[in-house]
Amino acid sequence: MPITGVPTTRVSELLVAQRMLSQLRSDQADLFKLQNQISTGRRIELPSDDAPAALRAIGLQRLMERKQQSVVNLKTSQSFLGATDTALAQVSQILAEVRGTAVSVADTTSTDEQRAAAALEVRRSIDQLLDAGNQNFRGRYLFAGSQTSVAPFTKTGQFIQYSGNEQALQSFADVDL
């Protein structure tokens, strides 16, 4: 806030009055700017007020937005992995039940009806495994690789076909990661 002195040499009264009014207006504008900065909590109202600081502020704002998006991505990925873990636990339980059924009828004392019932139970378990393999989370299939919009397992007759791929899913975990 520069202060311009009033000359004491021979100057007309009109010039002195104009310079004092000009200085008063400039001081009032500076005071208004400072009051505005205090009331809003912002040092920079327009980028032209301090271009280098405005540029740094814009860069920091972008970085904060990218970090916030990274947090959202990590939470979504964590939920996706949790759903995958739950599905794998279900698969493990079904396989343990199938193993128990197979072991129970593997001996020579089992009747044909017991073996037929065990085979029917194994077929039901295969359907349950197919359902577990086709689980999705928020519209994305868990076990389809990077083709999350395609159901990974389809049953054709007595065979099950895998339609996904083996590519990994990727998500931004942090800036440049």
C-alpha positions in Angstrom: 0.0 0.0 0.0 2.1 2.9 -1.2 1.7 6.3 0.3 2.3 9.2 -2.0 3.4 12.4 -0.3 1.7 15.7 -0.9 4.3 18.2 -2.3 4.9 21.3 -0.3 6.2 23.3 -3.2 4.1 25.6 -5.3 1.2 23.4 -6.4 -2.4 24.4 -6.9 -5.0 23.6 -4.4 -6.9 21.6 -7.0 -3.9 19.3 -7.6 -3.4 18.7 -3.9 -7.1 17.9 -3.4 -7.1 15.5 -6.4 -4.0 13.7 -5.1 -5.5 13.4 -1.6 -8.8 12.1 -3.0 -6.9 9.6 -5.2 -4.9 8.4 -2.3 -8.0 8.1 -0.1 -9.8 6.1 -2.8 -6.8 3.8 -3.2 -6.6 3.3 0.6 -10.3 2.6 0.8 -9.9 0.0 -2.0 -7.0 -1.7 -0.2 -8.9 -1.6 3.1 -12.0 -3.2 1.4 -9.7 -5.9 -0.2 -8.2 -6.7 3.3 -11.7 -6.8 4.9 -12.9 -9.1 2.1 -9.9 -11.4 2.6 -10.6 -11.6 6.4 -14.3 -12.2 6.0 -14.0 -14.9 3.3 -10.8 -16.4 4.6 -9.3 -16.3 1.1 -6.2 -14.4 0.3 -6.8 -14.7 -3.4 -10.1 -13.6 -4.8 -9.2 -13.8 -8.5 -6.3 -15.7 -10.0 -4.9 -12.4 -11.2 -4.4 -11.2 -7.6 -1.4 -13.5 -7.2 -0.9 -15.7 -10.3 1.9 -18.0 -8.9 0.0 -18.6 -5.7 -3.2 -19.2 -7.7 -1.4 -21.7 -9.9 -0.1 -23.6 -6.8 -3.6 -23.5 -5.3 -5.2 -25.0 -8.4 -2.5 -27.7 -8.5 -3.1 -28.6 -4.9 -6.8 -28.7 -5.4 -6.4 -31.1 -8.3 -4.1 -33.3 -6.2 -6.6 -33.3 -3.4 -9.4 -34.4 -5.8 -7.2 -37.2 -7.2 -6.4 -38.3 -3.6 -10.1 -38.3 -2.8 -10.8 -40.4 -5.9 -8.0 -42.8 -4.8 -9.7 -43.3 -1.5 -13.0 -44.1 -3.2 -11.2 -46.5 -5.5 -9.5 -48.3 -2.6 -12.8 -48.7 -0.7 -14.5 -50.1 -3.8 -11.6 -52.5 -4.5 -11.6 -53.6 -0.8 -15.4 -54.3 -1.1 -14.8 -56.2 -4.3 -12.1 -58.3 -2.7 -14.4 -58.9 0.3 -17.2 -60.2 -2.0 -14.6 -62.4 -3.8 -13.4 -63.8 -0.5 -17.0 -64.6 0.6 -17.6 -66.4 -2.7 -14.4 -68.4 -2.4 -15.4 -69.4 1.1 -18.7 -70.6 -0.2 -16.9 -72.6 -2.9 -14.6 -74.1 -0.3 -17.6 -75.2 1.8 -19.3 -76.8 -1.2 -16.2 -78.7 -2.2 -15.8 -79.9 1.4 -19.4 -81.2 1.4 -18.8 -82.9 -2.0 -15.6 -84.5 -0.7 -17.5 -85.8 2.4 -20.3 -87.2 0.2 -17.8 -88.9 -2.1 -15.8 -90.4 0.9 -19.1 -91.7 2.4 -20.0 -93.8 -0.6 -16.5 -94.8 -1.7 -16.5 -98.0 0.4 -17.7 -101.4 -0.8 -20.6 -101.5 1.6 -22.6 -98.7 -0.1 -25.6 -99.6 -2.1 -26.5 -98.5 -5.6 -29.2 -96.2 -4.2 -26.8 -94.5 -1.9 -24.3 -94.0 -4.8 -27.1 -92.6 -7.0 -28.2 -90.2 -4.2 -24.6 -89.1 -3.8 -24.3 -88.5 -7.5 -27.5 -86.4 -7.5 -26.1 -84.4 -4.6 -22.8 -83.9 -6.5 -24.8 -82.6 -9.5 -26.6 -80.1 -7.2 -23.3 -79.1 -5.8 -21.9 -78.5 -9.3 -24.9 -76.1 -9.9 -24.1 -74.4 -6.6 -20.5 -74.0 -7.7 -21.7 -72.6 -11.0 -23.8 -70.0 -9.1 -20.9 -69.2 -6.8 -18.6 -68.7 -9.8 -21.1 -66.4 -11.5 -21.6 -64.1 -8.5 -21.4 -60.4 -9.2 -20.7 -57.3 -7.1 -22.2 -54.0 -8.2 -22.9 -55.4 -11.6 -19.4 -56.8 -12.2 -18.7 -60.5 -12.2 -16.2 -61.6 -9.6 -14.4 -64.3 -11.5 -14.5 -63.1 -15.2 -11.0 -61.6 -15.2 -11.0 -58.2 -16.9 -14.3 -59.0 -18.8 -16.5 -58.2 -15.8 -19.6 -57.7 -17.8 -19.6 -61.3 -19.1 -20.9 -64.2 -17.1 -17.7 -66.3 -16.6 -19.2 -69.8 -16.4 -21.9 -71.2 -18.6 -23.3 -74.7 -18.6 -23.7 -76.5 -22.0 -25.1 -79.9 -21.6 -22.9 -81.7 -19.1 -20.0 -79.4 -19.5 -19.2 -76.0 -18.0 -17.4 -73.4 -20.1 -15.3 -70.5 -18.9 -16.0 -67.3 -20.9 -13.9 -64.8 -19.0 -10.2 -64.2 -19.4 -7.1 -64.4 -17.2 -6.2 -60.7 -17.2 -6.0 -58.9 -13.9 -8.3 -56.1 -12.9 -6.7 -52.7 -12.3 -7.7 -49.7 -10.3 -5.9 -46.5 -9.4 -4.7 -46.9 -5.8 -2.9 -43.5 -5.6 -1.5 -40.9 -7.9 0.5 -42.7 -10.6 -0.2 -46.1 -9.0 
